[in-house]
Amino acid sequence: MNKNLTQSQIDRQNVLNNPYALKEIQNAVEIKGIKFENSYWVIREQVAAFFEIDIRTVNRYIGKYSDELTKNGYVVLRGKRLSTFMLAVEGQFGKDINVPTKTTRLGAFNFRAFLNIAMLLTESERARLLRQTILDIVIDTINIKSGGGTKYINQRDEDFIIAYFQEEDYRKEFTDALRDFVDMGNIKYPIYTNKIYLSIFRENAEEYRNILKLQANEKVRDTFYSEILDLISSYEYGFAKALEEAFYKVDRKLDSWEVDHLFSEFESQPHWKPLIERARQKMASRDLAFRDALHLQLKEYITPLQSDEFERFLGEKSKELAERLEEAKDVFKRLKERE
């Protein structure tokens, strides 16, 4: 999927909230700014000069995208802070930088805000080239940090293993309930699995497989984030108990119409709403940022990832599944022995 940074605030924010990509971009760009408050800054005039545009164009973008730029580090310096900044400018550049000496307010961009405006400018060829560099670096950084691919980036989360094996146990409860309490052939297993998927993230298994480009031998559940697995487990166990209760109430196996009606009542329970909305937001947002996969049915749930999400899946706490399996042998043994 081709990302258009000039049009998507979510894509821009996912770049700016990724500390690993930012570090690599900063090394590649090597913008020389003004050292101030332990960061490097550039003023509006420097931005205009770098991108070969008029200062009025910079001012227009600042006015139009003020909230976004401010959130990402653009500031208007005044008073004592401005005086300190001017001393830093003089100490580092003397009179070689174009800063009005009697100004009472001065707009300044830190590196994040500088990249932010680069991702907004449509009038500058340099900005376009920088955007391409940014996207290339973001893709390379995520691939390197995730071990060469992002299809199974969910498995780098320290919560994945426990959620995965717990869901396996609850799925057995679910399939056993379908076997014992529902009067249908084997088609009942994919039918009601898909009902759970549709209820949670508005896609059946085949639609999900197509979005993530899974091969025939790849399992859908292997790609789920821990929060999705937890919610699926809750559905599976809860609906298994609902089937069991209904079976003993009528003292016979349930037909498909009864099961469909029971599921409709089950998924309509109000306590699911906040859990489903959180799961949709996590899956849609992470898949767009990490896997470049767009779940159209969940488009309204997409939000930018925060820096702690990048740390969770790309940082020191994230590990390859094989490492986690080795560390968690005792945990697996206890889970497998659970009655």
C-alpha positions as CSV (number, residue, x, y, z in Angstrom):
1,M,0.0,0.0,0.0
2,N,1.4,3.4,-1.0
3,K,1.5,5.8,1.9
4,N,0.9,9.5,1.1
5,L,2.4,11.4,4.0
6,T,1.1,14.8,2.7
7,Q,-2.5,13.5,3.1
8,S,-2.5,11.2,6.1
9,Q,-1.9,12.5,9.6
10,I,-2.0,9.0,11.0
11,D,0.9,8.0,8.7
12,R,2.9,11.1,9.6
13,Q,2.4,10.5,13.3
14,N,3.4,6.9,13.0
15,V,6.7,8.1,11.6
16,L,7.2,10.7,14.3
17,N,6.2,8.4,17.2
18,N,8.7,5.7,16.1
19,P,11.9,6.5,18.0
20,Y,13.9,3.8,16.2
21,A,13.1,5.2,12.8
22,L,13.6,8.8,13.9
23,K,17.2,8.0,15.0
24,E,18.0,6.5,11.6
25,I,16.4,9.4,9.8
26,Q,18.3,11.9,11.8
27,N,21.6,10.1,11.0
28,A,20.7,10.0,7.3
29,V,19.5,13.6,7.0
30,E,22.2,15.3,9.2
31,I,20.5,18.6,9.4
32,K,22.8,21.1,11.2
33,G,20.7,23.2,13.5
34,I,21.1,25.3,16.6
35,K,22.0,23.4,19.8
36,F,19.5,24.6,22.4
37,E,18.1,22.8,25.5
38,N,19.9,19.6,24.6
39,S,18.2,19.4,21.1
40,Y,18.9,20.8,17.7
41,W,16.5,23.5,16.4
42,V,16.0,25.3,13.1
43,I,14.1,28.6,12.7
44,R,11.5,29.3,10.0
45,E,14.0,31.1,7.8
46,Q,16.2,28.0,7.8
47,V,13.2,25.8,6.9
48,A,12.4,28.0,4.0
49,A,16.0,28.0,2.8
50,F,16.4,24.2,3.1
51,F,13.2,23.4,1.2
52,E,13.8,26.2,-1.3
53,I,10.4,27.9,-0.6
54,D,9.2,31.3,0.4
55,I,9.0,32.1,4.1
56,R,5.3,32.9,3.5
57,T,4.7,29.3,2.5
58,V,6.2,28.2,5.8
59,N,4.0,30.6,7.7
60,R,1.0,29.3,5.8
61,Y,1.7,25.7,6.7
62,I,2.3,26.7,10.4
63,G,-1.1,28.5,10.4
64,K,-2.9,25.6,8.8
65,Y,-1.3,22.8,10.8
66,S,-0.6,24.6,14.0
67,D,-1.9,22.0,16.4
68,E,-0.1,19.1,14.7
69,L,3.2,21.0,14.4
70,T,3.0,22.2,18.0
71,K,2.3,18.7,19.2
72,N,5.4,17.5,17.4
73,G,7.8,20.1,18.7
74,Y,7.2,23.5,17.0
75,V,7.4,26.3,19.5
76,V,7.2,30.1,19.5
77,L,10.0,31.4,21.7
78,R,9.4,34.5,23.8
79,G,10.8,36.3,26.7
80,K,13.7,34.7,28.7
81,R,13.6,31.6,26.6
82,L,14.0,33.6,23.4
83,S,16.9,35.6,24.9
84,T,18.7,32.3,25.9
85,F,18.1,31.0,22.4
86,M,19.5,34.1,20.8
87,L,22.7,33.7,22.9
88,A,23.0,30.1,21.7
89,V,22.6,31.3,18.1
90,E,25.3,34.0,18.5
91,G,27.6,31.6,20.3
92,Q,27.4,29.0,17.6
93,F,26.9,31.0,14.4
94,G,27.8,34.6,15.3
95,K,26.0,36.9,12.9
96,D,25.9,34.4,10.0
97,I,22.3,33.3,10.7
98,N,19.4,35.4,9.6
99,V,17.6,36.2,12.9
100,P,16.1,39.6,13.4
101,T,18.0,41.2,16.4
102,K,14.9,43.0,17.9
103,T,12.4,40.2,17.4
104,T,10.1,39.5,20.4
105,R,8.9,36.1,19.2
106,L,10.5,33.5,17.1
107,G,9.2,30.2,15.6
108,A,11.5,27.3,16.0
109,F,11.3,23.6,14.9
110,N,13.0,20.7,16.6
111,F,13.9,17.7,14.5
112,R,10.4,16.1,14.8
113,A,8.7,19.3,13.8
114,F,11.1,19.7,10.9
115,L,10.2,16.3,9.6
116,N,6.6,17.0,10.3
117,I,6.6,20.1,8.0
118,A,8.6,18.1,5.4
119,M,5.8,15.5,5.3
120,L,3.3,18.3,4.7
121,L,4.9,20.5,2.0
122,T,3.7,19.8,-1.5
123,E,5.5,22.8,-3.1
124,S,9.1,21.5,-2.5
125,E,11.0,18.9,-4.5
126,R,13.4,18.6,-1.6
127,A,10.5,17.8,0.7
128,R,9.3,15.1,-1.7
129,L,12.7,13.5,-1.8
130,L,12.9,13.6,2.0
131,R,9.5,12.0,2.3
132,Q,10.7,9.1,0.1
133,T,13.8,8.7,2.3
134,I,11.7,8.8,5.4
135,L,9.4,6.0,4.1
136,D,12.4,3.9,3.0
137,I,14.0,4.2,6.4
138,V,10.8,3.5,8.3
139,I,10.3,0.3,6.3
140,D,13.9,-0.8,6.7
141,T,14.0,-0.1,10.4
142,I,10.8,-2.0,11.1
143,N,12.0,-5.0,9.0
144,I,15.4,-5.0,10.7
145,K,14.0,-4.7,14.2
146,S,11.4,-7.4,13.5
147,G,13.9,-9.8,12.1
148,G,13.2,-9.4,8.4
149,G,9.5,-9.4,8.2
150,T,6.4,-8.1,10.0
151,K,3.8,-10.8,9.3
152,Y,4.5,-12.3,12.8
153,I,5.5,-9.1,14.6
154,N,2.7,-9.9,17.0
155,Q,4.7,-12.7,18.4
156,R,7.5,-10.4,19.6
157,D,5.1,-9.1,22.3
158,E,5.9,-10.5,25.7
159,D,2.2,-11.2,26.3
160,F,1.7,-13.2,23.1
161,I,2.8,-16.7,24.3
162,I,0.5,-16.9,27.3
163,A,-2.4,-15.5,25.3
164,Y,-1.8,-18.0,22.5
165,F,-1.8,-21.1,24.7
166,Q,-4.7,-19.9,26.8
167,E,-6.7,-19.4,23.6
168,E,-5.8,-22.9,22.5
169,D,-7.4,-24.3,25.6
170,Y,-10.5,-22.1,25.4
171,R,-10.8,-23.1,21.7
172,K,-11.0,-26.7,22.7
173,E,-13.8,-25.8,25.1
174,F,-15.6,-24.1,22.2
175,T,-15.1,-26.9,19.6
176,D,-16.1,-29.5,22.2
177,A,-19.3,-27.6,22.9
178,L,-20.1,-27.4,19.2
179,R,-19.5,-31.2,18.9
180,D,-21.6,-32.1,21.9
181,F,-24.4,-29.6,21.9
182,V,-25.0,-28.6,18.2
183,D,-26.8,-30.8,15.7
184,M,-24.8,-29.9,12.5
185,G,-22.1,-31.4,10.5
186,N,-18.4,-30.3,10.6
187,I,-19.3,-27.1,8.8
188,K,-20.4,-25.8,12.2
189,Y,-16.7,-25.3,13.2
190,P,-15.7,-22.7,10.5
191,I,-19.2,-21.2,10.6
192,Y,-19.1,-20.2,14.2
193,T,-15.4,-19.4,14.2
194,N,-16.2,-16.9,11.5
195,K,-19.1,-15.5,13.5
196,I,-16.7,-14.8,16.3
197,Y,-14.2,-13.1,13.9
198,L,-17.0,-11.0,12.3
199,S,-18.3,-10.0,15.6
200,I,-14.9,-8.8,16.8
201,F,-13.2,-7.3,13.8
202,R,-15.8,-7.4,11.0
203,E,-13.9,-9.9,8.8
204,N,-14.2,-13.6,8.4
205,A,-11.1,-15.8,8.3
206,E,-10.7,-15.7,4.5
207,E,-11.0,-11.9,4.3
208,Y,-8.4,-11.6,7.1
209,R,-6.1,-14.0,5.3
210,N,-6.3,-11.9,2.1
211,I,-5.5,-8.6,3.9
212,L,-2.4,-10.1,5.5
213,K,-1.5,-12.1,2.4
214,L,-1.3,-15.4,4.3
215,Q,-0.3,-18.6,2.5
216,A,-2.4,-21.7,2.6
217,N,-0.2,-23.3,5.3
218,E,-0.2,-20.2,7.5
219,K,-2.6,-20.1,10.5
220,V,-4.7,-17.0,11.1
221,R,-4.4,-17.3,14.9
222,D,-0.6,-17.2,14.7
223,T,-0.8,-13.5,13.5
224,F,-3.2,-12.2,16.2
225,Y,-2.1,-9.8,18.8
226,S,-2.4,-10.8,22.4
227,E,-5.4,-8.6,23.0
228,I,-7.2,-10.2,20.1
229,L,-6.4,-13.7,21.4
230,D,-7.7,-12.7,24.8
231,L,-11.0,-11.5,23.4
232,I,-11.4,-14.5,21.2
233,S,-10.8,-16.7,24.2
234,S,-13.5,-14.9,26.1
235,Y,-16.0,-15.4,23.2
236,E,-15.1,-19.0,22.8
237,Y,-15.4,-19.9,26.5
238,G,-18.5,-17.7,27.0
239,F,-20.3,-19.1,24.0
240,A,-19.4,-22.7,24.9
241,K,-21.0,-22.2,28.3
242,A,-24.1,-20.6,26.6
243,L,-24.4,-23.7,24.3
244,E,-24.1,-26.0,27.3
245,E,-26.7,-24.2,29.3
246,A,-29.2,-24.1,26.3
247,F,-28.5,-27.8,25.6
248,Y,-29.5,-28.9,29.1
249,K,-32.5,-26.6,29.1
250,V,-34.1,-28.2,26.1
251,D,-32.5,-31.7,26.7
252,R,-31.4,-32.2,23.1
253,K,-28.8,-30.9,20.6
254,L,-29.5,-27.4,19.2
255,D,-30.3,-26.8,15.5
256,S,-28.6,-24.1,13.4
257,W,-31.4,-21.6,13.9
258,E,-31.3,-21.9,17.6
259,V,-27.5,-21.6,17.7
260,D,-27.7,-18.5,15.4
261,H,-30.2,-16.9,17.7
262,L,-28.2,-17.8,20.8
263,F,-25.1,-16.2,19.2
264,S,-26.9,-13.1,18.3
265,E,-28.0,-12.6,21.9
266,F,-24.5,-13.5,23.2
267,E,-22.7,-11.0,21.0
268,S,-25.2,-8.2,21.8
269,Q,-24.4,-8.2,25.5
270,P,-23.3,-4.7,26.4
271,H,-20.1,-5.7,28.3
272,W,-18.5,-6.6,24.9
273,K,-18.6,-3.1,23.5
274,P,-15.5,-1.5,25.2
275,L,-13.5,-4.7,24.7
276,I,-14.4,-5.0,21.0
277,E,-13.7,-1.3,20.3
278,R,-10.3,-1.6,22.0
279,A,-9.4,-4.8,20.1
280,R,-10.4,-3.2,16.8
281,Q,-8.4,-0.1,17.5
282,K,-5.3,-2.1,18.4
283,M,-5.5,-4.5,15.4
284,A,-6.3,-1.8,12.8
285,S,-3.7,0.7,14.0
286,R,-0.9,-1.8,14.5
287,D,-1.5,-3.6,11.2
288,L,-1.4,-0.3,9.3
289,A,1.8,0.8,11.1
290,F,3.7,-2.4,11.2
291,R,2.3,-4.6,8.4
292,D,1.2,-1.9,6.0
293,A,-2.1,-3.7,6.0
294,L,-5.4,-1.8,5.9
295,H,-8.5,-3.3,7.4
296,L,-11.1,-1.2,5.5
297,Q,-13.9,-2.5,7.7
298,L,-12.1,-1.0,10.7
299,K,-10.9,2.2,9.1
300,E,-12.6,4.5,11.6
301,Y,-10.7,2.8,14.5
302,I,-7.2,3.6,13.1
303,T,-5.1,5.9,15.3
304,P,-1.4,6.7,15.4
305,L,0.7,4.4,17.5
306,Q,2.4,5.8,20.5
307,S,6.1,5.4,21.2
308,D,5.5,2.7,23.8
309,E,3.9,0.6,21.1
310,F,7.0,0.7,19.0
311,E,9.0,-0.2,22.1
312,R,6.7,-3.1,22.8
313,F,7.2,-4.7,19.3
314,L,10.6,-3.4,18.2
315,G,12.5,-2.5,21.4
316,E,14.5,-4.4,24.0
317,K,11.5,-6.0,25.6
318,S,10.4,-7.6,22.3
319,K,12.0,-10.9,21.3
320,E,11.8,-13.6,18.7
321,L,9.2,-16.3,19.5
322,A,12.0,-19.0,19.7
323,E,13.6,-17.0,22.5
324,R,10.4,-16.7,24.4
325,L,9.6,-20.3,24.0
326,E,12.9,-21.3,25.5
327,E,12.4,-19.0,28.5
328,A,8.8,-20.1,29.1
329,K,9.0,-23.9,29.0
330,D,7.8,-24.3,32.6
331,V,4.8,-22.0,31.9
332,F,3.8,-24.0,28.8
333,K,4.0,-27.2,30.8
334,R,1.6,-25.9,33.4
335,L,-0.8,-24.6,30.8
336,K,-0.8,-27.9,28.9
337,E,-1.4,-29.9,32.1
338,R,-4.4,-27.7,33.1
339,E,-7.6,-29.7,33.3
